[in-house]
Amino acid sequence: MKKPELLVTPSSVEEIPWLIDAGADAFVVGEMEYGLRLAGEFTRDQVKESVRLAHDSGKKIYVAMNGIFHNEKVDNLLDYMQFLNEVNVDAALFGDPAVLITAREVAPNMKLHWNPETTATNWYTCNYWGRKGAKRAVLARELSMDEVIEIKEHAEVEIEVQIHGMTCMFQSKRRLIGNYFEFLGRKMEVREKQEGGSLYLFDPERNNRYPIFEDQNGTHIMSPKDICIIDELGDLIDAGIDSFKIDGIFKSVEYNVTVTELYRKAIDMYVNDPEQYEQNKEALLKEIENIQPKDRPLDTGFFFKETVY
Amino acid sequence: MPNHPQQMDYVENRKRVILKKPELLAPAGNLEKLKIAILYGADAVYLGGQEYGLRSNADNFSLEEMREGVQFAKKHGAKIYVTTNIYAHNENIPGLEEYLKGIEDAGVTGIIVADPLIIETCKRVAPSLEIHLSTQQSLSNWKAVQFWKEEGLDRVVLAREMSAKEIREIKEKVDIEIETFIHGAMCIAYSGRCVLSNHMTARDSNRGGCSQSCRWDYFLYRSENGRDLPLFVEQDAPFSMSPKDLNLVRSIPKMIDLGIDSLKIEGRMKSIHYIATVVSVYRKVIDAYCADPDHFKIQPEWIYELSKCANRDTAPAFFEGVPGYKEQMFGTHSHKPSHEFAGMVLDYDEERGIVTLQQRNYFRPGDKVEFFGPDIEQFSMEIGKIWDEEGNEIDAARHPLQIVQFKTKIPVKRFNLMRKEI
């Protein structure tokens, strides 16, 4: 049975060794100039240091270049892609085809992961981007488990699935928090608008809290609950999903390290002895529930939810 | 590979002459709206079929209706595009080939599409269809446009987040047809990147299920050491992400100068009155500018005319810079239009000066109404006596689609519309 990669999102270089110890196989890092909704900001030097740390332990570094780019950033993509190639990162994430063309131009051997978030929804299109040069497709979180498994059955590229954490529901280019304050005739510090996870929209009808923040890529609104399927990993592992991602945005280091440890345990247990996993999965879930922030209920995302249209 | 920017105009006898008139592209929610859009001046219309489009609540066309629409369009020198711009899930793959073949067979000019699944399938099974990239791809830089050109696409619809300057750069760098939105409702998120509906109502926004959760009210808080602090006070309007509708009527000359190939009006769900009003205003603006760019002036009556069918405030959005709070709505998210559609002219009896009209909203003797349409000068009048089909005088036209007759002060023509101030 193939063991899926366990992919996590450190918020700083310091966190990487702890997450390696906790059992992570790979890391997504980057900076908001090129990547979206990262757990932390990594300068070029820090990317380099991350690669060194990861490669010393046989782990991988993927760098986010999955922004929606306007003309002004197109030329910078070349330089950044060259840099990533020089420091030997293991892959670059993209959603915008401009990144794909940039890689062809300056780093034809760079591994590319297609990650447009909401729009990776069927196997044909995953394979399409594969034919264009992607090695992996990162699936939309709005898919059911059956859909994910069917995609994997038909996929000619690696398939990555988020199994834990917050997801993005909305990105606008407009500065919506700043606009609201201007409308009210008040000022708000830029620092405050960005403060990770501390601002939220309350939806009284659903009794939900949606984290909201602004950065240079616009305004982002996040899911009210954290996905957690530590007790439902069997079918995905059986299907041969290549990578399981834990998104640690807006969570403490302690939380992310513990959750990584627990998923490591769960994956290893299932691969070694599915019977033992069956007996222990409730306890694993319980351990996550114990450290889960009160304002972040857990659910199973769209894995078992029916969506109509 | 720099391209030479296309020349958009030249000077003759010290008069600027526009070389290329852009296409005016209008929505067609059903066959009747399709006909009105074309008669009122659209060069092309886009419509949705039974599947693969993004408006599952709209009427949507059967293949039979599409065929009829194509025949009507051809007769008037207009084109038809079909929206197939969902992001498909696996379950949408079966049936796609047959559907695209059906569209091709119906004689439409092209499809508007976001998902490479549909692009590739179309190339394979319906190769005579033009392929236009939907705004759902949020296409926002020239290099991505270059990518889609190399993929063989005929036209791209740009992200609604593009400024005039950015569009100019794209036009300079890539030789491909560009379509942009000029009027109507729009997403406040990057299109394709919003799944609020999926989370809040279990409806898939990228397959036509959008429940417009962005237009709801929310309450902004900060959480601090476990305490929740409201960032508003009681009398404040709640937080919302509701954009004003797009209105680029004043920017049309600039858009024509940029060489934008197709100017698109949003609104497959909009009323026939809305379509007729908006299309005829933009028709006038485009024609007036292209006829004499040096002396072109926006007429106040065009602006006023557009306001008659609007159910939201409007703003120019990104074409003229990043929109601020004035381009959003807080508290109220829509209002009733100032005018409503009252009837459509079926016939006119020259001798007696009597119109035969299909009622679309209540009216009665004494009401002030306005007639407008492509072949008449707009005029206002007061309704006199009204008769039903049998010639009986009635005190009001109260039944939807009721056929009534009354005198008009000026001759009118079939397909002219009558509106009434509310």
Boltz contact constraints between the chains, C-beta under 6 A:
constraints:
  - contact:
      token1: [A, 68]
      token2: [B, 138]
      max_distance: 6.0
  - contact:
      token1: [A, 68]
      token2: [B, 140]
      max_distance: 6.0
  - contact:
      token1: [A, 68]
      token2: [B, 190]
      max_distance: 6.0
  - contact:
      token1: [A, 69]
      token2: [B, 141]
      max_distance: 6.0
  - contact:
      token1: [A, 70]
      token2: [B, 140]
      max_distance: 6.0
  - contact:
      token1: [A, 70]
      token2: [B, 141]
      max_distance: 6.0
  - contact:
      token1: [A, 71]
      token2: [B, 141]
      max_distance: 6.0
  - contact:
      token1: [A, 71]
      token2: [B, 142]
      max_distance: 6.0
  - contact:
      token1: [A, 71]
      token2: [B, 166]
      max_distance: 6.0
  - contact:
      token1: [A, 71]
      token2: [B, 169]
      max_distance: 6.0
  - contact:
      token1: [A, 74]
      token2: [B, 141]
      max_distance: 6.0
  - contact:
      token1: [A, 74]
      token2: [B, 143]
      max_distance: 6.0
  - contact:
      token1: [A, 96]
      token2: [B, 144]
      max_distance: 6.0
  - contact:
      token1: [A, 97]
      token2: [B, 144]
      max_distance: 6.0
  - contact:
      token1: [A, 97]
      token2: [B, 147]
      max_distance: 6.0
  - contact:
      token1: [A, 98]
      token2: [B, 141]
      max_distance: 6.0
  - contact:
      token1: [A, 98]
      token2: [B, 143]
      max_distance: 6.0
  - contact:
      token1: [A, 98]
      token2: [B, 144]
      max_distance: 6.0
  - contact:
      token1: [A, 101]
      token2: [B, 143]
      max_distance: 6.0
  - contact:
      token1: [A, 101]
      token2: [B, 147]
      max_distance: 6.0
  - contact:
      token1: [A, 118]
      token2: [B, 193]
      max_distance: 6.0
  - contact:
      token1: [A, 118]
      token2: [B, 195]
      max_distance: 6.0
  - contact:
      token1: [A, 119]
      token2: [B, 87]
      max_distance: 6.0
  - contact:
      token1: [A, 119]
      token2: [B, 192]
      max_distance: 6.0
  - contact:
      token1: [A, 121]
      token2: [B, 87]
      max_distance: 6.0
  - contact:
      token1: [A, 121]
      token2: [B, 89]
      max_distance: 6.0
  - contact:
      token1: [A, 122]
      token2: [B, 88]
      max_distance: 6.0
  - contact:
      token1: [A, 122]
      token2: [B, 89]
      max_distance: 6.0
  - contact:
      token1: [A, 122]
      token2: [B, 90]
      max_distance: 6.0
  - contact:
      token1: [A, 122]
      token2: [B, 117]
      max_distance: 6.0
  - contact:
      token1: [A, 124]
      token2: [B, 117]
      max_distance: 6.0
  - contact:
      token1: [A, 125]
      token2: [B, 115]
      max_distance: 6.0
  - contact:
      token1: [A, 125]
      token2: [B, 116]
      max_distance: 6.0
  - contact:
      token1: [A, 125]
      token2: [B, 117]
      max_distance: 6.0
  - contact:
      token1: [A, 128]
      token2: [B, 116]
      max_distance: 6.0
  - contact:
      token1: [A, 142]
      token2: [B, 195]
      max_distance: 6.0
  - contact:
      token1: [A, 142]
      token2: [B, 198]
      max_distance: 6.0
  - contact:
      token1: [A, 147]
      token2: [B, 89]
      max_distance: 6.0
  - contact:
      token1: [A, 147]
      token2: [B, 90]
      max_distance: 6.0
  - contact:
      token1: [A, 150]
      token2: [B, 90]
      max_distance: 6.0
  - contact:
      token1: [A, 169]
      token2: [B, 195]
      max_distance: 6.0
  - contact:
      token1: [A, 169]
      token2: [B, 196]
      max_distance: 6.0
  - contact:
      token1: [A, 169]
      token2: [B, 199]
      max_distance: 6.0
  - contact:
      token1: [A, 170]
      token2: [B, 189]
      max_distance: 6.0
  - contact:
      token1: [A, 170]
      token2: [B, 194]
      max_distance: 6.0
  - contact:
      token1: [A, 170]
      token2: [B, 196]
      max_distance: 6.0
  - contact:
      token1: [A, 171]
      token2: [B, 189]
      max_distance: 6.0
  - contact:
      token1: [A, 171]
      token2: [B, 190]
      max_distance: 6.0
  - contact:
      token1: [A, 171]
      token2: [B, 193]
      max_distance: 6.0
  - contact:
      token1: [A, 172]
      token2: [B, 188]
      max_distance: 6.0
  - contact:
      token1: [A, 172]
      token2: [B, 189]
      max_distance: 6.0
  - contact:
      token1: [A, 173]
      token2: [B, 161]
      max_distance: 6.0
  - contact:
      token1: [A, 174]
      token2: [B, 323]
      max_distance: 6.0
  - contact:
      token1: [A, 176]
      token2: [B, 241]
      max_distance: 6.0
  - contact:
      token1: [A, 179]
      token2: [B, 324]
      max_distance: 6.0
  - contact:
      token1: [A, 179]
      token2: [B, 325]
      max_distance: 6.0
  - contact:
      token1: [A, 179]
      token2: [B, 328]
      max_distance: 6.0
  - contact:
      token1: [A, 180]
      token2: [B, 239]
      max_distance: 6.0
  - contact:
      token1: [A, 182]
      token2: [B, 325]
      max_distance: 6.0
  - contact:
      token1: [A, 183]
      token2: [B, 325]
      max_distance: 6.0
  - contact:
      token1: [A, 183]
      token2: [B, 330]
      max_distance: 6.0
  - contact:
      token1: [A, 184]
      token2: [B, 236]
      max_distance: 6.0
  - contact:
      token1: [A, 198]
      token2: [B, 222]
      max_distance: 6.0
  - contact:
      token1: [A, 198]
      token2: [B, 223]
      max_distance: 6.0
  - contact:
      token1: [A, 199]
      token2: [B, 222]
      max_distance: 6.0
  - contact:
      token1: [A, 200]
      token2: [B, 221]
      max_distance: 6.0
  - contact:
      token1: [A, 201]
      token2: [B, 218]
      max_distance: 6.0
  - contact:
      token1: [A, 202]
      token2: [B, 219]
      max_distance: 6.0
  - contact:
      token1: [A, 202]
      token2: [B, 221]
      max_distance: 6.0
  - contact:
      token1: [A, 203]
      token2: [B, 218]
      max_distance: 6.0
  - contact:
      token1: [A, 307]
      token2: [B, 198]
      max_distance: 6.0
  - contact:
      token1: [A, 307]
      token2: [B, 202]
      max_distance: 6.0
  - contact:
      token1: [A, 307]
      token2: [B, 204]
      max_distance: 6.0
  - contact:
      token1: [A, 308]
      token2: [B, 203]
      max_distance: 6.0
  - contact:
      token1: [A, 309]
      token2: [B, 56]
      max_distance: 6.0
  - contact:
      token1: [A, 309]
      token2: [B, 203]
      max_distance: 6.0
  - contact:
      token1: [A, 309]
      token2: [B, 204]
      max_distance: 6.0
  - contact:
      token1: [A, 309]
      token2: [B, 207]
      max_distance: 6.0
  - contact:
      token1: [A, 309]
      token2: [B, 208]
      max_distance: 6.0
  - contact:
      token1: [A, 309]
      token2: [B, 209]
      max_distance: 6.0
